[in-house]
Amino acid sequence: AQRAVDKALQAGVGLAILVEGSPTCGSTYVHDGTFTGVTIAGRGVAAEALRRRGIPVFSHYDLDRAAAALAEHERQHGNG
């Protein structure tokens, strides 16, 4: 997770789109680790680490919101 954050910060990433449900990448829920399909509310370790460093994280199911956030980021930072 820390390497992902370091690379994202070095690259100037404006946001991350991660796979929902993953224990690493889940942005609203994660699998509980029992391999039974049970999920629990919460964030994966990389998703949480990115958010703590100010990088917004979106689920791969929420691409419309991610696109809107990216457009706003680009307007604010002169990249769009």
C-alpha positions in Angstrom: 0.0 0.0 0.0 2.8 2.4 0.9 4.5 1.8 -2.5 1.3 2.6 -4.3 0.9 5.8 -2.4 4.6 6.8 -3.0 4.2 6.1 -6.8 0.9 8.0 -6.9 2.4 11.0 -5.2 5.5 11.0 -7.4 3.3 10.8 -10.5 1.0 13.6 -9.4 -2.1 11.4 -9.5 -5.3 13.3 -9.1 -7.5 10.4 -8.1 -7.5 6.6 -8.0 -10.1 4.1 -9.4 -9.8 0.8 -7.6 -11.6 -2.5 -7.6 -14.4 -2.6 -5.0 -14.4 -5.4 -2.5 -10.7 -6.1 -2.6 -9.0 -6.2 0.8 -6.4 -3.8 -0.6 -8.5 -1.6 -2.9 -12.1 -1.6 -1.7 -13.4 1.9 -1.3 -16.6 1.2 0.5 -16.6 -2.5 1.3 -14.1 -5.4 1.5 -14.3 -9.1 1.6 -13.8 -10.4 5.1 -11.0 -12.8 4.4 -12.9 -16.0 5.0 -13.3 -16.8 1.2 -17.0 -17.2 1.7 -18.2 -14.2 -0.2 -19.0 -12.2 3.0 -18.3 -8.5 2.7 -18.0 -5.9 5.4 -18.2 -2.1 5.2 -14.8 -0.4 5.1 -11.8 0.4 3.0 -8.9 -1.7 1.8 -5.4 -0.8 3.0 -4.3 0.9 -0.2 -7.5 2.8 -0.6 -7.3 4.1 3.0 -3.6 5.0 2.6 -4.3 6.9 -0.6 -7.2 8.8 1.0 -5.0 9.7 4.0 -2.6 11.3 1.6 -5.3 13.3 0.0 -5.9 11.2 -3.1 -9.6 10.6 -3.7 -10.5 7.0 -4.3 -13.4 5.8 -6.4 -14.8 2.3 -7.0 -14.7 0.9 -10.5 -18.5 0.8 -10.2 -18.5 4.6 -9.8 -16.8 5.8 -13.0 -19.2 8.7 -13.6 -18.4 10.3 -10.2 -14.7 9.6 -10.8 -14.8 11.3 -14.2 -16.6 14.4 -12.7 -14.0 14.6 -9.9 -11.1 14.3 -12.4 -12.6 17.1 -14.5 -12.8 19.3 -11.4 -9.3 18.4 -10.4 -8.0 19.3 -13.9 -9.9 22.7 -13.8 -8.4 23.5 -10.4 -4.9 22.5 -11.4 -4.8 23.9 -15.0 -4.7 20.5 -16.7 -8.0 20.6 -18.5 
